[in-house]
Amino acid sequence: MAFKYQPTMCMGFGCNAAGVVGCRIIDSPRERLIGILTNNFVPCNGRFPTLIAILTMFFIGTSAGGFESILSALLLTLVILLGVGMTFAVSRLLSKTILKGVLSSFTLELPPYRRPQIGRIIVRSIFDRTLFVLGRAIAVAAPAGLLIWIMANVTVGDYTLLAHCSGFLDPFARLFGMDGVILLAFILGFPANEIVFPIIIMAYMSTGSIMEFERLSDLRELLVANDWTWITAVSTMLFSLMHWPCSTSCLTIQKETKSLKWTAVSLALPTLIGMVACFVFANGARLFL
């Protein structure tokens, strides 16, 4: 059964929403649903920058030497393998519990080759891709950006709304090896995983706008100054690897399953597993410090 999920899993490395759509090739409705529910454990392009930055800053070093690049690639590969392993493990768990059933065979039939129609490809790309991205920006990203700006610039007392919310979440986040700023960044990053790390930087610097650093060493100094340790780094990576799907993936899951129930399960399943993994790691690591 694992072989059936490999094509959709590979598509998920680019975008989890594309991986969800790719599950259409699985004939069995039960196994298609398992593929949809577990696709989010594969890191997408939106999560790779966060994973690579944390690996480089806390476990490799910020120099640009060849050995450091190789070691960074090896560690990133281990993180990816962890995500793939979680996909297979959760798939097996679902197939033995709430989604029991008889295994089906898998046949992938390739369509006949035809000469590409350039004009049709351009037109369909504009309507199917460009307009879709613009629609997503208008419907999801723009309101989310407005919300983040309001929270970062509106003050209540001596603190911004962003600081108040992160302070409220901080005791809860500490149980999982993170802090309130990190957890709030994941929540506000629901529209797109790419903005999680910029939100963390904005909250720590209290600038009211998303900023970029030219050097990773400067970013590491900022994080260490805000009490980041190797436990915080690993916990953030684990939660980045295993947490709720982004808004586009959720909309795609709802469209593919036509069920709010399974969409809610797709949100809760990786989040609960990620919280358990972070809790066990963070508190286990603290015992040995």
N, C-alpha and C positions, 0 to 999 in steps of 0.2 A: 504494500500500500504506500510505502514511503516514496517509491518511484513516481507515483502519480502526482505527488506534490512538488517534485523537483522543478518542472517548468514554471509553475506559478511562484515557487519560492525564489527562483532566479529573477523573475520579473519584479518581485518585491524588493530586491536590492536597489532597483531604480526608484520605485514608488510603490508603497503598499496598496494604494488604490488600484494600480495596474495589476498587481498580483491578485487582488480580489476578483477583478474582471477576468483574469486569466483562468480562474477556477471553473469557468464555463466549459472547459475541455473535459472535465470530469463528469462522466455520464451519471454516476450514482448521486442522487440528491443528498444522501446522508454523508458521503465522503466529500462531496463538494462543499457542504456546510462545514465539515471539519477543516478543510483547506482554508476556507474563508476566516474561520475563527482563530486559526493559528498563524496566519500570514504575517500578523503584526510583530511576531517575535524576530523576524528577519529585519535587520537595520536598513532603513531607506537612506536615500541621499541626504535627507534633512537631518539625520542623526549622525552621519559620518563626521562632519566638521567638529561636533562636540566631542565625540569619542577620540578623534585624532588629536585635537588640541589638549585634552586632559592627559592622554597617554604621553604626549611629547613633553608637557610641562612637568608632570609629577613622576614619571617613570623612565624617561629617556634622557631628558636634558634639552636645552633650547639651542644647542649648536647645530650646525648643518653638516656635520661629518657623515661620511658614507656609512660607517658602522651604525650610527644612531638611526639613520634612515632604514637600514635593514632590520634593526631591532624593533623599531616602531611598526614596520610592516608585519613582523612576526607576532607582536603583541596584538595588533589589530586583527590579525587572522584568528588568533585565539578567541578574541571577543566575538567575532563573526561565527566561529564554530560553536561557541556557547549559545548564541541565538538559534543556530540551526539545530543544535541538540535539544533545546527547549521546544522547538517546533515539533520535532519527532516525539519527544516525551509527552507533551500535552496532547498531541494527536492520538497517541496510543491510549492515554488516559481517557480521552473523550470516547474513543471507539470501544472501550471496555465498560463505560458507565452510562452516561445520559444519551449517547449516540451509538448504542449497540446495533449490530447488524452483521449480515454475511458479507465478506469481502467480495468485491466484483473484480473482473478482469479489466485491464487497461489496454486500449488500442488507440494509437494515435495515427490517423490517416492524413497524409500530406496531400494538399490539393494539387491539381495539375498546374504546371508552370504556364504563365501567360506574360506577354510583353507588358512592361509597366506603361500606364497611360499618364504621362507627365501632367497634363492639364487637370485630369481628374484628381491626381494625388495632391496637387497644389490647392485646388478648391476644397477638397475634403479636409486637408490639413488646417486650412483657415477656419472652417466651420467647426471641425471636431476638436481642434487643439487650441488655436489662438482665442477664439471666442469663449471656449470653456474656461481658459485661464483668466480672461478678462471678467467673465461672469463670476468666477470664484473670488477675484479681487474685490469686486463690487459688493457681492453678497456676504462675504466672510471676512476677508483681510482688512478692508477699509473700516468696518465697525470695530473690529478687534484693535486696529491701530489707534482709533479714536479713544477706545476704552483705556488702552495702555497710557496714552498721552494724558488723559484726564487724571488717572490714578497717580501718575508721576509728577503732575504739576499742580494739582489741587491740594491745598494744605488744610488740615484740621488741627488747630492748636499749633504746635511747633513742628509737626511731622506731616509728610504727604500721605495720601490714601494708600500708596504703595507700601510705605513704611509701616503704617498701621496694620495692613493686611498681613504683611510678612511677619510682623511681631506676633500677631494672633496665631499664625500657623507654626511659629518657631518651636514651641514645646513638642508639638506633634511630630514635626519634621526631624527633631533631634533623635527620636526613637529609631529612625531609619538611617542614621548617619549623615543627614543633611541639615540644612537650616531653613528658616521660613522663606528666605529670599529664593532659594533653589526650588522649593516646592511650589511657591507662587509663580515662578517663571515657567515651570512645567504646565501649570493650570492656564496661565495667560498665553502660553505657546500652543494651545489646543488648535488654533487655526493653521499653524505651520510649525513643524519642529525646528526649522531654521532659526527662529527668533528666540529660542529658549536662552541660549548663551548671551546674546546681546541684551536681553532683559536683565539677566543676572548682573552684567557689567553696569548697566544703567542704574539698577537699584543700589549697588555697592558704592557707586560714585555720586549718587544723588544729583545727577545732571539734568534730569527731566527729558532727556533725549537719548536715543540709542547711539552708542559710540563704538569705534573700532580702534584696536591697538595695532601699531605697526610691527611690534616685536612681541613674541610670546613671553619673553622674560619679564616685560613690564606687566603683562596680564597676570603672570604667576605671582608677582609681588603683590598685586592688588588682592588676589584670592587668598594668599597666605596672611595678608594683613587683616582679612576678614575671617580668620580662624580656620581656613581650609587645611586639612591634613591629608595624608594618603588614604585614610578611611573615608573622608568626605569625597575624595576623588573617585574611589572605587564605587562607593554607594551611588554617586551621581551617574556614573557609567552604567551601573546595573539598572537603575531606574530609567535611564534614557533608553536602554535596550528593551526593558520590559515595563511599559506603561500604556495608557490608553492610546488608541489610534488617533491620528489627526482628524480634523473636521472633514476633509475631502474623503478620507478612507471611510469614515462613519457614514457619510452620505452615500458612498458607493456600496457599502455593506447593506444599508437599508434598501437601496434600489435593487440589489442582486437577490436579497433574501425576501424582500417585501414583508418584512417583519420587524416591528419595533422591539420585540422580545429578544431576538437573536442579535440585533444591533446593540442592545443593552448588555447582553452576554459578552459580545466582542469588546465592549468597553471595560467590563468588570473583570473578565478573566485575566488578561495580562497585567492589569493594575494590581489585583490581589496577589498574583504570583510575584510581581516586582516588589511589592511591599514586604512580603514574607522573606524574599531573598535578601533585601536590604536590611531588614530587622535582624535576621540570623547572622549575616556577615558582620554588621556594625557592632552588635552587642557581643558576638563571639570574639571579634578583634580586640574590643576594649578589655576583655578579660585577661588578655595576654600582655597588655601594656602596663 
